[in-house]
Amino acid sequence: MPFTHNLPSQSVRYLPTNEAYDRWAIVYDTDGNFLQALDTIELKMLFPKFLLSIISPRPWRVVDLGCGTGRNTMLLLDAPNVAEVIALDSSRGMLDVARSRLQKEGDAVDISINSLSRTGPKLHLEVFDMLTASSPPVVAQQADGVISTLVIEHIPLPKFFSQVSQILKPGGVLLLTNMHEQMGAISQAGFVDANTGEKIRPTSYTHVIADVIAEANKYGFDVERIGEGEGEGIRERAVEDDMVEGLGPRSKKWVGIMCWFGGLFRKRRA
């Protein structure tokens, strides 16, 4: 999700998260989103470790929780040993973009908001608002793995982990990434509406990594180690000078600031 510093001279309008993302969807992938670019870079390491960490019998059912425009849904569809992908998001606008994107990139036919038939893994696209629903859709339950990237900024931690605990099988793995607390102390998600000039912002929460780990533990999740010397297994990344060219000009003012964290969590067996 793109982030900018507060600009006192610019009009800021706060909207419910679903409504904000419905309006954001059209430009979400084209407005210089450096945090999304950083997330994509880090997933080159983290995503393969996620797949290697799934211990369920093959083939697998995996959930893209807060799939947005489908950036990572395609990763799941192209992954080996995956038979079914369930892509969930609370924004119909974002799902519409995801559906169009997946149709262009895959051999998709007979597309609807609830399902997408294509060669390879079976794909479901479905509206799901974890803030208001008491439980996830039946189609998303008993999953072997969940990926949720740059999502929990908009979700209270107890609500998020309650939903994920209902989605995953015991022993299942969650790949989680988010904006770092250092970045969250300075700014939050938002975009400028080209039609009105207003900055639009959804509801956001700054989550401290220690709080994320503690809340995960309450709901039966343990941090999975992702490599030697990784401490608790949570990776943290700051923007460095030599990254700016690849991340885009909007990342320059964030040099030296921790902007991203990510890791794997395993649901304990009963």
Backbone as JSON, one array per atom type, in Angstrom:
{
  "sequence": "MPFTHNLPSQSVRYLPTNEAYDRWAIVYDTDGNFLQALDTIELKMLFPKFLLSIISPRPWRVVDLGCGTGRNTMLLLDAPNVAEVIALDSSRGMLDVARSRLQKEGDAVDISINSLSRTGPKLHLEVFDMLTASSPPVVAQQADGVISTLVIEHIPLPKFFSQVSQILKPGGVLLLTNMHEQMGAISQAGFVDANTGEKIRPTSYTHVIADVIAEANKYGFDVERIGEGEGEGIRERAVEDDMVEGLGPRSKKWVGIMCWFGGLFRKRRA",
  "N": [[0.83, -1.18, 0.0], [0.55, 2.25, -0.78], [2.22, 5.01, 0.8], [2.29, 8.25, 2.26], [3.79, 11.21, 3.64], [2.12, 13.25, 6.09], [0.38, 16.03, 4.81], [-0.28, 19.13, 5.66], [-1.54, 21.16, 4.19], [-3.15, 19.93, 2.4], [-6.34, 18.69, 1.65], [-7.8, 16.18, 3.6], [-9.63, 13.23, 3.55], [-11.38, 10.93, 5.41], [-12.43, 7.64, 5.0], [-14.6, 4.73, 5.28], [-12.87, 1.62, 5.28], [-13.48, -0.27, 3.19], [-14.84, 1.33, 1.3], [-12.89, 3.23, 0.71], [-10.93, 1.64, -0.55], [-12.36, 0.66, -2.7], [-12.49, 2.95, -4.26], [-9.82, 3.4, -4.66], [-8.94, 1.29, -6.17], [-8.7, 1.46, -9.0], [-6.32, 2.84, -9.54], [-4.47, 1.63, -7.98], [-2.31, -0.1, -8.54], [-0.65, 1.48, -10.01], [0.26, 3.88, -8.99], [2.8, 4.53, -7.99], [3.59, 2.91, -5.8], [5.68, 2.29, -3.43], [5.99, 0.7, -1.14], [4.59, -1.6, -1.71], [6.21, -2.47, -3.79], [8.56, -3.01, -2.36], [7.62, -5.05, -0.73], [7.12, -7.01, -2.66], [9.74, -7.58, -3.48], [10.81, -8.65, -1.09], [9.21, -10.88, -0.82], [10.26, -12.63, -2.64], [12.15, -14.08, -1.29], [10.71, -14.88, 0.99], [8.3, -16.14, 0.19], [8.96, -18.68, -1.14], [9.96, -19.99, 1.15], [7.68, -20.12, 2.67], [6.12, -21.97, 1.15], [7.76, -24.24, 1.41], [7.42, -24.67, 4.08], [4.91, -25.71, 4.47], [3.34, -28.51, 5.66], [1.32, -30.28, 5.25], [-0.36, -33.07, 3.64], [0.03, -33.3, 0.11], [-2.13, -32.51, -2.72], [-2.41, -28.92, -2.03], [-4.65, -26.6, -0.36], [-4.88, -23.16, -0.45], [-5.09, -19.83, 0.92], [-5.5, -16.5, -0.08], [-5.57, -13.89, 1.79], [-7.14, -10.92, 1.92], [-6.64, -10.14, -0.73], [-6.52, -8.04, -2.53], [-5.62, -6.53, -5.56], [-4.85, -8.87, -6.7], [-2.13, -9.35, -6.79], [-0.49, -11.23, -5.4], [-1.98, -13.47, -5.7], [-1.57, -14.68, -8.15], [0.98, -15.72, -7.78], [0.4, -17.82, -6.03], [-1.26, -19.38, -7.65], [0.54, -20.24, -9.53], [2.24, -21.79, -8.09], [3.88, -24.88, -7.22], [2.21, -27.95, -6.33], [-0.18, -26.9, -5.44], [-3.62, -27.09, -5.33], [-5.95, -25.67, -5.06], [-6.97, -22.3, -4.83], [-8.06, -19.73, -2.77], [-9.15, -16.59, -2.98], [-9.64, -13.75, -1.14], [-11.26, -10.68, -0.37], [-12.3, -7.57, 1.09], [-13.13, -5.52, -0.5], [-15.06, -4.87, -3.26], [-14.32, -3.48, -5.52], [-11.52, -3.82, -5.64], [-11.45, -6.59, -6.0], [-12.66, -6.78, -8.49], [-10.66, -5.68, -10.12], [-8.67, -7.58, -9.65], [-9.86, -9.86, -10.73], [-9.99, -9.17, -13.46], [-7.27, -8.89, -13.98], [-6.28, -11.49, -13.51], [-7.61, -12.86, -15.45], [-6.37, -11.91, -17.73], [-3.77, -12.8, -17.37], [-3.93, -15.52, -17.06], [-5.4, -18.62, -18.3], [-8.28, -18.01, -18.31], [-11.79, -18.64, -17.96], [-15.38, -18.16, -18.06], [-15.84, -16.31, -15.83], [-16.77, -15.28, -12.59], [-17.75, -13.4, -9.66], [-17.51, -15.14, -7.59], [-16.13, -17.41, -8.41], [-13.54, -18.75, -10.46], [-12.78, -20.35, -13.31], [-10.07, -22.06, -14.6], [-7.18, -23.3, -16.34], [-5.06, -25.47, -14.48], [-4.67, -24.85, -10.92], [-7.75, -24.72, -9.05], [-9.66, -21.78, -8.68], [-11.12, -19.5, -6.4], [-12.8, -16.47, -6.12], [-13.84, -14.19, -3.77], [-15.94, -11.98, -1.92], [-15.12, -10.89, 1.27], [-15.39, -9.65, 4.42], [-13.49, -9.31, 7.03], [-13.79, -7.81, 9.29], [-16.46, -7.59, 9.93], [-17.64, -10.09, 9.66], [-18.39, -13.1, 11.41], [-17.13, -15.46, 10.99], [-14.94, -17.05, 8.59], [-15.61, -17.59, 5.02], [-17.04, -20.76, 4.14], [-15.71, -22.07, 2.07], [-13.13, -21.24, 2.4], [-12.16, -22.41, 4.66], [-10.3, -24.85, 6.61], [-7.79, -24.74, 5.37], [-4.47, -25.25, 4.05], [-2.5, -23.38, 3.98], [-2.03, -19.83, 4.44], [-1.73, -16.66, 2.98], [-1.08, -13.31, 3.66], [-0.65, -10.15, 2.88], [0.49, -6.91, 3.63], [-1.9, -6.12, 4.87], [-2.86, -6.14, 7.56], [-2.65, -3.63, 8.61], [-5.09, -2.44, 8.54], [-6.72, -3.84, 10.23], [-7.78, -4.8, 13.46], [-5.67, -6.62, 15.66], [-6.67, -8.88, 17.27], [-9.04, -9.55, 15.87], [-8.04, -10.21, 13.34], [-6.3, -12.48, 13.81], [-8.11, -14.21, 14.94], [-9.78, -14.8, 12.76], [-7.92, -15.96, 10.98], [-7.18, -18.21, 12.44], [-9.46, -19.7, 12.24], [-9.44, -20.32, 9.6], [-7.12, -21.82, 8.96], [-5.88, -25.19, 8.99], [-4.88, -27.23, 11.82], [-1.4, -27.03, 12.34], [-1.05, -25.7, 10.0], [0.26, -22.97, 7.92], [0.92, -19.49, 8.12], [1.76, -16.8, 6.09], [2.78, -13.63, 6.71], [2.89, -10.16, 6.13], [3.62, -6.67, 6.68], [3.28, -3.06, 7.02], [5.92, -1.46, 8.74], [6.27, -0.55, 12.2], [7.78, 1.79, 12.61], [7.43, 3.24, 10.27], [4.7, 3.51, 10.4], [4.42, 5.25, 12.51], [4.87, 7.64, 11.37], [3.31, 7.96, 9.08], [0.45, 6.82, 7.1], [-1.66, 4.53, 5.24], [-2.89, 5.74, 2.11], [-4.25, 7.68, -0.63], [-4.29, 10.0, -3.4], [-7.16, 11.33, -4.68], [-7.71, 11.65, -8.01], [-9.77, 13.04, -9.22], [-10.88, 14.81, -7.34], [-8.78, 15.87, -5.88], [-8.47, 15.41, -3.24], [-6.91, 13.85, -0.42], [-7.4, 10.53, 0.26], [-8.13, 8.44, 2.94], [-8.2, 5.29, 4.52], [-9.33, 3.51, 7.5], [-6.71, 2.96, 9.79], [-4.22, 1.11, 11.6], [-1.38, 1.17, 13.71], [0.78, -1.37, 14.08], [2.83, -2.86, 16.42], [5.64, -4.98, 16.22], [6.18, -6.76, 18.37], [3.68, -6.84, 19.58], [2.17, -8.05, 17.59], [3.3, -10.62, 17.53], [2.7, -11.45, 20.15], [-0.13, -11.41, 20.14], [-0.63, -13.27, 18.15], [0.3, -15.57, 19.45], [-1.65, -15.85, 21.44], [-3.76, -16.81, 19.96], [-2.96, -19.26, 19.21], [-0.69, -19.47, 17.54], [2.69, -19.84, 16.52], [5.82, -18.25, 15.93], [7.58, -19.04, 13.03], [10.81, -20.13, 12.36], [12.87, -18.69, 9.87], [15.37, -18.92, 8.83], [18.93, -19.12, 9.42], [20.21, -17.13, 12.04], [18.08, -15.38, 12.15], [16.8, -14.57, 14.41], [13.82, -14.12, 16.1], [12.54, -14.86, 13.86], [11.19, -12.98, 12.42], [11.46, -10.79, 9.79], [12.85, -7.56, 9.23], [12.81, -4.56, 7.34], [14.51, -1.72, 6.18], [14.43, 1.15, 4.02], [17.09, 1.55, 1.82], [19.76, 3.54, 0.44], [20.66, 2.5, -2.04], [18.46, 1.19, -2.93], [16.54, 2.87, -3.86], [16.29, 3.52, -6.61], [15.19, 1.18, -7.69], [12.84, 0.92, -6.2], [11.42, 3.23, -6.65], [10.75, 6.81, -6.93], [9.24, 7.78, -4.77], [10.15, 6.45, -2.58], [12.43, 7.65, -1.66], [12.41, 9.56, 0.43], [12.14, 7.93, 2.57], [14.45, 6.68, 3.22], [16.58, 4.97, 5.41], [14.64, 4.47, 7.28], [12.73, 2.05, 8.95], [10.47, 0.2, 7.14], [9.04, -2.1, 6.55], [7.91, -5.34, 7.59], [8.0, -8.91, 7.98], [7.03, -12.39, 8.14], [6.72, -15.91, 9.04], [4.1, -17.84, 10.48], [3.1, -20.58, 12.44], [0.24, -22.55, 12.95], [-0.56, -24.05, 15.97], [-0.71, -27.55, 16.64], [-3.51, -29.39, 17.92]],
  "CA": [[0.0, 0.0, 0.0], [1.38, 3.44, -0.81], [2.15, 5.86, 1.97], [2.9, 9.56, 2.11], [3.77, 12.03, 4.85], [0.99, 14.16, 6.23], [0.54, 17.34, 4.18], [-1.32, 19.93, 6.3], [-2.26, 22.02, 3.26], [-3.98, 19.12, 1.53], [-7.56, 18.2, 2.27], [-7.78, 14.74, 3.86], [-10.95, 12.68, 3.81], [-11.33, 9.58, 5.94], [-13.55, 6.82, 4.55], [-14.54, 3.32, 5.67], [-11.82, 0.94, 4.52], [-14.0, -0.85, 1.95], [-15.14, 2.39, 0.36], [-11.62, 3.82, 0.27], [-10.26, 0.73, -1.49], [-13.15, 0.63, -3.93], [-12.1, 4.12, -5.05], [-8.39, 3.3, -4.88], [-8.62, 0.12, -6.98], [-8.37, 1.79, -10.4], [-4.93, 3.32, -9.65], [-3.71, 1.02, -6.89], [-1.07, -0.71, -9.03], [0.07, 2.39, -10.93], [0.49, 5.21, -8.39], [4.11, 4.66, -7.35], [3.48, 2.25, -4.51], [6.99, 1.72, -3.14], [5.91, -0.34, -0.12], [4.2, -2.81, -2.43], [7.41, -2.91, -4.5], [9.44, -3.6, -1.36], [6.99, -6.31, -0.35], [7.35, -7.96, -3.76], [11.15, -7.98, -3.4], [11.01, -9.52, 0.08], [8.5, -12.14, -1.03], [11.1, -13.54, -3.43], [12.75, -14.96, -0.31], [9.77, -15.39, 1.99], [7.27, -17.0, -0.39], [9.43, -20.06, -1.24], [10.05, -20.57, 2.49], [6.29, -20.43, 3.03], [5.75, -23.23, 0.5], [8.54, -25.32, 2.01], [6.98, -24.86, 5.46], [3.62, -26.41, 4.51], [3.63, -29.92, 5.95], [0.13, -31.09, 4.97], [-0.28, -33.89, 2.43], [-0.26, -32.6, -1.15], [-2.0, -31.08, -3.05], [-2.81, -28.01, -0.96], [-5.59, -25.5, -0.5], [-4.27, -21.97, 0.14], [-5.95, -18.65, 0.94], [-4.91, -15.16, -0.18], [-6.48, -13.15, 2.66], [-6.9, -9.53, 1.59], [-5.89, -10.35, -1.98], [-6.39, -6.8, -3.28], [-5.72, -6.62, -7.01], [-4.38, -10.18, -7.15], [-0.68, -9.35, -6.95], [0.1, -12.48, -4.93], [-2.82, -14.61, -6.07], [-0.92, -15.35, -9.27], [2.06, -16.51, -7.21], [-0.18, -19.05, -5.5], [-1.76, -20.18, -8.76], [1.68, -20.8, -10.25], [3.08, -22.57, -7.18], [3.7, -26.33, -7.31], [1.49, -28.68, -5.28], [-1.39, -26.17, -5.03], [-4.78, -27.54, -6.1], [-7.06, -24.72, -4.93], [-6.63, -20.99, -4.26], [-9.22, -18.93, -2.39], [-8.73, -15.18, -2.88], [-10.68, -13.03, -0.41], [-11.03, -9.27, -0.08], [-13.53, -6.9, 1.5], [-13.45, -4.5, -1.49], [-15.5, -5.39, -4.57], [-13.53, -2.8, -6.53], [-10.23, -4.5, -5.74], [-11.69, -7.91, -6.58], [-12.91, -6.6, -9.93], [-9.36, -5.53, -10.77], [-8.0, -8.88, -9.56], [-10.5, -10.76, -11.68], [-9.55, -8.78, -14.79], [-5.83, -9.17, -14.06], [-6.08, -12.94, -13.59], [-8.11, -13.29, -16.75], [-5.37, -11.57, -18.74], [-2.53, -13.53, -17.15], [-4.17, -16.96, -17.07], [-6.36, -19.1, -19.29], [-9.51, -17.97, -17.52], [-13.07, -18.61, -18.66], [-16.56, -18.2, -17.19], [-15.48, -15.65, -14.58], [-17.77, -14.63, -11.75], [-17.14, -12.89, -8.44], [-17.31, -16.23, -6.64], [-15.25, -18.47, -8.86], [-12.83, -18.55, -11.71], [-12.31, -21.61, -13.85], [-8.88, -21.87, -15.4], [-6.31, -24.46, -16.3], [-4.26, -25.44, -13.26], [-5.44, -24.88, -9.67], [-9.07, -24.11, -9.0], [-9.6, -20.48, -8.01], [-12.34, -18.83, -5.94], [-12.72, -15.06, -5.75], [-15.04, -13.96, -2.96], [-15.97, -10.86, -1.0], [-15.1, -11.29, 2.67], [-15.0, -8.57, 5.31], [-13.18, -9.97, 8.31], [-14.18, -6.94, 10.4], [-17.88, -7.74, 10.25], [-18.06, -11.5, 9.63], [-17.99, -13.86, 12.59], [-16.29, -16.57, 10.56], [-14.61, -16.97, 7.16], [-16.45, -18.43, 4.16], [-16.79, -22.2, 4.25], [-14.76, -22.47, 1.04], [-11.78, -20.87, 2.83], [-11.8, -23.11, 5.89], [-9.47, -26.05, 6.49], [-6.72, -24.47, 4.41], [-3.13, -25.68, 4.44], [-1.67, -22.19, 4.11], [-2.64, -18.52, 4.24], [-0.83, -15.54, 2.74], [-1.78, -12.04, 3.9], [0.43, -9.17, 2.77], [0.14, -5.49, 3.74], [-3.34, -6.11, 5.16], [-3.28, -5.96, 8.95], [-2.71, -2.22, 8.98], [-6.5, -2.03, 8.6], [-7.46, -4.82, 11.02], [-7.31, -5.04, 14.83], [-4.98, -7.91, 15.71], [-7.5, -10.01, 17.7], [-9.96, -9.92, 14.79], [-7.28, -10.87, 12.28], [-5.84, -13.82, 14.17], [-9.3, -15.04, 15.13], [-10.21, -15.27, 11.45], [-6.92, -16.88, 10.41], [-7.23, -19.46, 13.19], [-10.6, -20.46, 11.72], [-9.16, -20.71, 8.22], [-6.05, -22.8, 8.85], [-5.83, -26.47, 9.69], [-3.77, -27.34, 12.77], [-0.15, -27.26, 11.64], [-1.0, -24.85, 8.81], [1.23, -21.88, 7.97], [0.54, -18.15, 7.7], [2.76, -15.82, 5.68], [2.24, -12.31, 7.07], [3.74, -8.98, 6.01], [2.9, -5.43, 6.98], [4.03, -1.83, 7.26], [6.65, -1.45, 10.0], [5.79, 0.45, 13.17], [8.48, 3.05, 12.42], [6.75, 3.95, 9.2], [3.36, 3.81, 10.88], [4.47, 6.4, 13.42], [5.02, 8.85, 10.57], [2.28, 8.08, 8.06], [-0.47, 5.7, 6.97], [-2.12, 4.29, 3.87], [-3.72, 6.77, 1.52], [-3.99, 8.04, -2.02], [-4.91, 11.25, -3.82], [-8.21, 11.16, -5.68], [-7.39, 12.52, -9.14], [-10.94, 13.84, -9.58], [-11.19, 15.83, -6.34], [-7.57, 16.4, -5.27], [-8.45, 15.04, -1.82], [-6.23, 12.65, 0.02], [-8.36, 9.58, 0.83], [-7.48, 7.52, 3.88], [-9.03, 4.34, 5.25], [-8.96, 3.29, 8.91], [-5.41, 2.3, 9.89], [-3.66, 0.84, 12.92], [0.05, 0.91, 13.73], [1.01, -2.58, 14.86], [4.2, -3.13, 16.85], [5.94, -6.4, 15.96], [6.02, -7.53, 19.61], [2.24, -7.04, 19.79], [1.73, -9.02, 16.59], [3.73, -11.95, 18.0], [1.95, -11.77, 21.36], [-1.52, -11.71, 19.79], [-0.59, -14.54, 17.44], [0.43, -16.63, 20.45], [-2.94, -16.02, 22.11], [-4.66, -17.55, 19.07], [-2.4, -20.57, 18.9], [0.32, -19.41, 16.48], [4.08, -19.62, 16.89], [6.67, -17.76, 14.84], [8.39, -20.07, 12.38], [12.14, -19.64, 11.97], [12.97, -18.65, 8.41], [16.77, -18.97, 8.42], [19.92, -18.94, 10.47], [20.47, -15.75, 12.43], [16.9, -14.52, 11.97], [16.18, -14.26, 15.69], [12.47, -14.65, 16.28], [12.0, -15.27, 12.58], [10.53, -11.85, 11.76], [12.39, -9.95, 9.04], [12.54, -6.13, 9.19], [13.57, -3.94, 6.27], [14.51, -0.28, 5.97], [14.82, 1.57, 2.68], [18.48, 1.95, 1.73], [20.03, 4.42, -0.71], [20.8, 1.77, -3.29], [17.18, 0.59, -3.27], [15.6, 3.89, -4.31], [16.04, 3.42, -8.04], [14.29, 0.06, -7.94], [11.56, 1.09, -5.51], [10.73, 4.39, -7.17], [11.11, 8.09, -6.29], [8.53, 8.03, -3.5], [10.85, 5.78, -1.48], [13.65, 8.39, -1.29], [12.28, 10.22, 1.74], [12.06, 6.91, 3.6], [15.77, 6.06, 3.41], [16.98, 4.89, 6.81], [13.48, 4.2, 8.13], [12.14, 0.72, 8.82], [9.17, 0.35, 6.48], [8.39, -3.39, 6.25], [8.3, -6.56, 8.31], [7.28, -10.09, 7.5], [7.46, -13.66, 8.69], [5.82, -17.07, 8.97], [3.51, -18.29, 11.75], [2.47, -21.89, 12.32], [-0.83, -22.84, 13.9], [-0.24, -25.22, 16.78], [-1.59, -28.71, 16.59], [-4.26, -29.54, 19.17]],
  "C": [[0.88, 1.24, 0.0], [1.17, 4.32, 0.4], [2.81, 7.19, 1.66], [2.88, 10.27, 3.46], [2.5, 12.88, 4.88], [1.31, 15.5, 5.57], [-0.57, 18.24, 4.7], [-2.14, 20.76, 5.32], [-3.22, 21.25, 2.37], [-5.19, 18.62, 2.29], [-7.5, 16.68, 2.4], [-9.19, 14.28, 4.21], [-10.82, 11.24, 4.26], [-12.61, 8.83, 5.55], [-13.47, 5.43, 5.17], [-13.58, 2.58, 4.73], [-12.32, 0.39, 3.19], [-14.23, 0.22, 0.89], [-13.86, 3.03, -0.18], [-10.95, 2.94, -0.77], [-11.06, 0.54, -2.77], [-12.73, 1.78, -4.85], [-10.63, 4.06, -5.47], [-8.05, 2.28, -5.98], [-8.11, 0.46, -8.37], [-6.91, 2.2, -10.57], [-3.99, 2.62, -8.68], [-2.35, 0.49, -7.35], [-0.22, 0.23, -9.87], [0.44, 3.73, -10.3], [1.79, 5.3, -7.58], [4.2, 4.07, -5.97], [4.8, 1.57, -4.12], [6.94, 0.63, -2.08], [5.49, -1.67, -0.75], [5.4, -3.37, -3.19], [8.4, -3.57, -3.55], [8.91, -4.96, -0.91], [7.25, -7.38, -1.4], [8.79, -8.46, -3.74], [11.36, -8.97, -2.25], [10.31, -10.87, -0.09], [9.3, -13.12, -1.89], [11.85, -14.51, -2.52], [11.7, -15.66, 0.54], [8.77, -16.37, 1.4], [7.76, -18.44, -0.59], [9.55, -20.75, 0.13], [8.66, -20.93, 3.02], [5.87, -21.77, 2.43], [6.49, -24.41, 1.12], [8.08, -25.64, 3.43], [5.64, -25.59, 5.57], [3.88, -27.9, 4.62], [2.44, -30.82, 5.69], [0.38, -31.97, 3.75], [-0.65, -33.07, 1.2], [-1.42, -33.28, -1.86], [-2.67, -30.22, -1.97], [-3.92, -27.07, -1.37], [-4.99, -24.3, 0.23], [-5.2, -20.77, -0.02], [-5.1, -17.39, 0.82], [-5.88, -14.23, 0.53], [-6.19, -11.65, 2.54], [-6.12, -9.46, 0.29], [-5.72, -9.08, -2.79], [-6.57, -7.02, -4.77], [-5.13, -7.91, -7.56], [-2.89, -10.29, -7.35], [-0.06, -10.69, -6.55], [-0.75, -13.71, -5.26], [-2.19, -15.4, -7.21], [0.25, -16.2, -8.8], [1.54, -17.86, -6.72], [-0.67, -19.97, -6.61], [-0.62, -20.86, -9.52], [2.56, -21.69, -9.39], [2.85, -24.07, -7.38], [2.9, -26.86, -6.13], [0.25, -27.96, -4.77], [-2.54, -26.59, -5.94], [-5.9, -26.52, -6.1], [-6.57, -23.46, -4.25], [-7.92, -20.24, -3.99], [-8.74, -17.51, -2.14], [-9.88, -14.37, -2.3], [-10.28, -11.57, -0.23], [-12.37, -8.63, 0.28], [-14.0, -5.87, 0.47], [-13.85, -5.14, -2.82], [-14.7, -4.74, -5.7], [-12.18, -3.47, -6.73], [-10.4, -5.88, -6.37], [-11.97, -7.83, -8.08], [-11.6, -6.46, -10.69], [-8.61, -6.86, -10.76], [-8.55, -9.84, -10.6], [-10.04, -10.47, -13.11], [-8.08, -9.13, -15.0], [-5.59, -10.67, -14.26], [-6.58, -13.5, -14.91], [-7.07, -13.03, -17.84], [-4.13, -12.45, -18.61], [-2.7, -15.03, -17.2], [-5.14, -17.33, -18.17], [-7.73, -19.18, -18.64], [-10.74, -17.93, -18.41], [-14.18, -18.6, -17.63], [-16.3, -17.56, -15.83], [-16.71, -15.1, -13.89], [-17.07, -14.15, -10.5], [-16.83, -14.02, -7.48], [-16.35, -17.3, -7.12], [-14.62, -18.11, -10.19], [-12.31, -19.89, -12.17], [-11.13, -21.33, -14.75], [-8.11, -23.19, -15.42], [-5.44, -24.34, -15.07], [-5.15, -25.45, -12.04], [-6.81, -24.23, -9.82], [-8.99, -22.82, -8.19], [-10.98, -19.98, -7.65], [-11.99, -17.38, -5.63], [-13.99, -14.72, -4.98], [-14.87, -12.75, -2.06], [-16.03, -11.39, 0.43], [-14.57, -10.14, 3.51], [-14.76, -9.15, 6.69], [-13.54, -9.1, 9.51], [-15.61, -7.2, 10.85], [-18.34, -9.19, 10.31], [-17.56, -12.22, 10.88], [-17.07, -15.02, 12.24], [-16.01, -16.44, 9.06], [-15.55, -17.81, 6.33], [-16.07, -19.9, 4.28], [-15.71, -22.64, 3.27], [-13.32, -22.18, 1.45], [-11.31, -21.63, 4.06], [-11.04, -24.4, 5.6], [-8.4, -25.91, 5.41], [-5.38, -24.95, 4.96], [-2.2, -24.49, 4.66], [-2.47, -20.93, 3.85], [-1.52, -17.52, 3.96], [-1.63, -14.26, 2.89], [-0.72, -10.94, 3.95], [-0.11, -7.74, 2.77], [-1.35, -5.3, 3.99], [-3.64, -5.67, 6.59], [-3.2, -4.52, 9.43], [-4.16, -1.78, 9.21], [-7.35, -2.92, 9.51], [-6.92, -4.87, 12.44], [-6.74, -6.46, 14.93], [-5.85, -9.06, 16.21], [-8.46, -10.48, 16.6], [-9.21, -10.69, 13.7], [-6.91, -12.3, 12.65], [-7.0, -14.76, 14.49], [-9.77, -15.62, 13.8], [-9.21, -16.27, 10.87], [-6.94, -18.22, 11.13], [-8.4, -20.34, 12.74], [-10.37, -20.95, 10.29], [-8.18, -21.88, 8.16], [-6.33, -24.11, 9.58], [-4.77, -26.4, 10.79], [-2.49, -27.72, 12.02], [0.01, -26.41, 10.39], [-0.12, -23.63, 9.02], [0.62, -20.59, 7.42], [1.77, -17.37, 7.3], [2.14, -14.45, 5.87], [3.28, -11.23, 6.83], [2.92, -7.74, 6.32], [3.86, -4.25, 7.01], [4.68, -1.9, 8.64], [6.14, -0.33, 10.9], [6.51, 1.79, 13.03], [7.82, 3.89, 11.33], [5.35, 4.38, 9.66], [3.31, 4.98, 11.83], [4.54, 7.72, 12.67], [3.84, 9.05, 9.62], [1.39, 6.86, 8.05], [-0.91, 5.59, 5.52], [-2.99, 5.44, 3.39], [-3.36, 7.04, 0.08], [-4.71, 9.34, -2.32], [-5.92, 10.95, -4.92], [-7.97, 12.16, -6.81], [-8.55, 13.44, -9.51], [-11.18, 15.01, -8.63], [-9.96, 16.5, -5.74], [-7.47, 16.09, -3.78], [-7.54, 13.85, -1.59], [-7.27, 11.77, 0.72], [-7.62, 8.62, 1.73], [-8.51, 6.59, 4.51], [-8.62, 4.28, 6.72], [-7.66, 2.51, 8.96], [-5.0, 2.15, 11.35], [-2.16, 0.62, 12.77], [0.32, -0.26, 14.66], [2.49, -2.77, 15.14], [4.46, -4.63, 16.7], [5.74, -7.25, 17.21], [4.55, -7.8, 19.9], [1.67, -8.06, 18.82], [2.07, -10.43, 17.06], [2.92, -12.38, 19.22], [0.51, -12.15, 21.05], [-1.6, -13.02, 19.02], [-0.52, -15.71, 18.42], [-0.88, -16.91, 21.16], [-3.89, -16.88, 21.29], [-4.03, -18.84, 18.54], [-1.38, -20.59, 17.78], [1.7, -19.16, 17.07], [4.85, -19.13, 15.68], [7.53, -18.91, 14.33], [9.74, -19.47, 12.01], [12.28, -19.72, 10.46], [14.42, -18.62, 7.93], [17.69, -18.74, 9.59], [20.11, -17.45, 10.75], [19.29, -14.83, 12.29], [16.19, -14.22, 13.28], [14.83, -14.93, 15.84], [11.86, -15.12, 14.97], [11.26, -14.18, 11.84], [11.6, -10.99, 11.09], [11.9, -8.5, 9.07], [13.42, -5.49, 8.12], [13.38, -2.42, 6.24], [14.82, -0.01, 4.5], [16.26, 2.05, 2.73], [18.68, 2.75, 0.45], [20.04, 3.67, -2.03], [19.52, 1.07, -3.73], [16.23, 1.57, -3.96], [15.28, 3.77, -5.79], [15.05, 2.31, -8.37], [12.91, 0.24, -7.33], [10.75, 2.27, -6.03], [11.0, 5.63, -6.36], [10.43, 8.34, -4.96], [9.2, 7.36, -2.31], [12.0, 6.62, -0.93], [13.55, 9.01, 0.09], [12.19, 9.23, 2.9], [13.39, 6.21, 3.85], [16.16, 6.12, 4.89], [15.86, 4.56, 7.77], [12.98, 2.77, 7.88], [10.73, 0.86, 8.27], [8.38, -0.96, 6.39], [8.82, -4.43, 7.26], [7.47, -7.72, 7.77], [7.84, -11.36, 8.14], [6.41, -14.74, 8.51], [5.36, -17.44, 10.37], [2.86, -19.66, 11.51], [1.39, -22.07, 13.39], [-0.52, -24.13, 14.65], [-1.23, -26.35, 16.54], [-2.29, -28.87, 17.92], [-3.55, -30.51, 20.08]]
}
